[in-house]
Structure formats: C-alpha cells, structure tokens
C-alpha cells in the first residue's frame, strides 16, 4: 500500500514539533529563588518565587502589583499565589484579590492565574492573566520572565 507524500511530511513535522516542545521546557534550579518582571509596559511589576529543594514545587509565588489594562489606578496591590506542582518543567497557579474596604469588603475583586515554563540556565517565562469581577474590560494577559 502506498502512502500519500503529504501524510508522511505531516507526520514528520508533528514529530519534530513534539521534540521541540519537550526541549523547550527545562528543569527548575532546585532550591532556587527566581526574580523577574512583567513585560513592557508593565515592567515595574515584579514576579518572584521559590523552588523547593527537590525541584517539584513552586512556592512563595508573588507579584508586586496587579496589572490594570484600562485607565485607572491606585495603591499597589501585591498578590500571593497558591503553591504549585512542577511537572515536565511547567507550573500553573491561581491567586485572588479580596476587597479590603467599602461596601464590597470581603468579596473577590479579581482572580489571577499564572503559568510558567522553566528554560535553560536558570531562566523561566510565562503568562499572567487577570480578570476583574466588576470591571471585566480592565482584565488582560501579560508575559513575564524570571531568572534564578
């Protein structure tokens, strides 16, 4: 039985893509502390976290302020994320901002998610996504990078 040349080429390209993806994800620096920032124009927002001694867990994951993707502002609101398991060089975590004053005190003002991929030589990069409860148009996504 003859195979169509396009199918063979597609299979070869798929195999190459899968190999490239596995090569991109690295391993975290065991016991390392990572520090970096959100990409421009939000470079003043720091991203920090610690990797466990075994390299299997990310903890103390924080951002120095919540990004706002519309006009407005206010005092910095640091956010701490839940600890996350590292699997295949990647992690994902969530966080939330709880309103501390006013008529909505105690309610969730925003939910955040962060995903990261470890690279080579102590580098890591990922995406930070934020959704505001009462201002959905002010939410958005930014990339960030950190180094051990």
N, C-alpha and C positions, 0 to 999 in steps of 0.2 A: 504494500500500500504506500502511495506517495503522499508526503506531507506538503502542504502549501508553504512556500518560502516565507510568506508574511507571518505565519504562525510560529515558525522556528525563530524568526527575528524577534517577535514579540516575547517569546519565552526567554530568549537570551537577554533582552532588555530588562525584563522583570527580575530575572536572577541577579543581574548587575545592580539594579536598584535596591534590592533587598540586602545585598552585600554592602553597598554603600551606606545604607541606613544603619546597619549594625556597626559599621566602622566609625560613624559619626559619634555615637554615644560612647562616652568613655567611662572611667570609674572615678568616683569621688576620692579626694585626698582624705584618707582615714584620719579622724580626729581633727580635721582641718576647719578653720574658720574662713568663711567666704564673705567678701565685701565688694559691692559694686553700686551701680546706679541704673535708673530707668533711662531709656534712650531719649535723645533730644526731641522736643524742647523741655522735657521734664527731668533734666539731669541732676537737679537739686534733690530728687527723691532717692534716698539711699536704700539698698537692699542688702540685708545681712542674714547669715545663718551659720549653723554649726553642723558638722557631720560627725556621727558617732565614731568611736574608736574602731568599730567593726566595718564601718562604711555602709551600713544597712539602713541608716535612719538620718533624716534631716530634722533638726530641732532649733528652737530659738529663732525661727524664721520671722523676720520683721521688715516692714517698710517704714521709712521715717515720716511719711505723709501720704494721704490718699490723693491720687490724681483726680482732677476735675477736668472734664473735656468740654466745658462750656464756660461762659463768663461767670465770675463769682469767686469766692474765696473765703478765707477765714484763717483762724489759727491752725497750725499743723495738727494733724490727727494721726499719730502713729498707730499702726495695726500690727498685731502679732497673729501669726497663722498657727494652725494645728501642726503638730509633728507629722512627718510624712515618711513613708517607707520608700527606700530607693530600690528600684527594680530595673534591670537592664540599663543602668546608667541614667534613669529618669525618675522624677518625683512629681507629685501633684498635691496641693494642699488648698485649704479654704480658710477664710477669715471673715469677720464681720465687724462693723462699726455699730455700736449701740449708742443711741442718742442719750446724752447725759443731762440735759436741761430742757425746760419748756414743757408744753402740753404733750409732746410725744416721748417724754422721758422714759427710758427703758425699752423702747421699740428699736427694731433694727433699721438703721438709716441706710446701710449699704452692705452688700455682700461682695466678697472678693474671692478670686481664685488665682492661683499661681502655679505654673508648670515650669519645670526646669530640666535641662539635659546637660550632663557633665561631658566635657570635652577632654582634650589632651592638655598636659602641662598645667593642671590646676584651674583650667578655665571652665566656666559654666554659663549657660544662657537660657533664657526662657521668655514667657509671656505672663503679664499681669493683666487681669480683667476685673473690672469693677462695674457693679450695677447698683444704682441708687434707687431706693424704694419710692421716693416721692418726686424724683427728677430723672426719669429714665433717659432723657436726651443728654444728660451730663455724664453718663457712663461711657466706657470705652475700653480699649485694649492698648497696651504699650509693651514693647520688648524691653529687656534689660540684660545686662551682662555682669558677672561677678568673677573674681579671681581668689584663689586660696592664698 
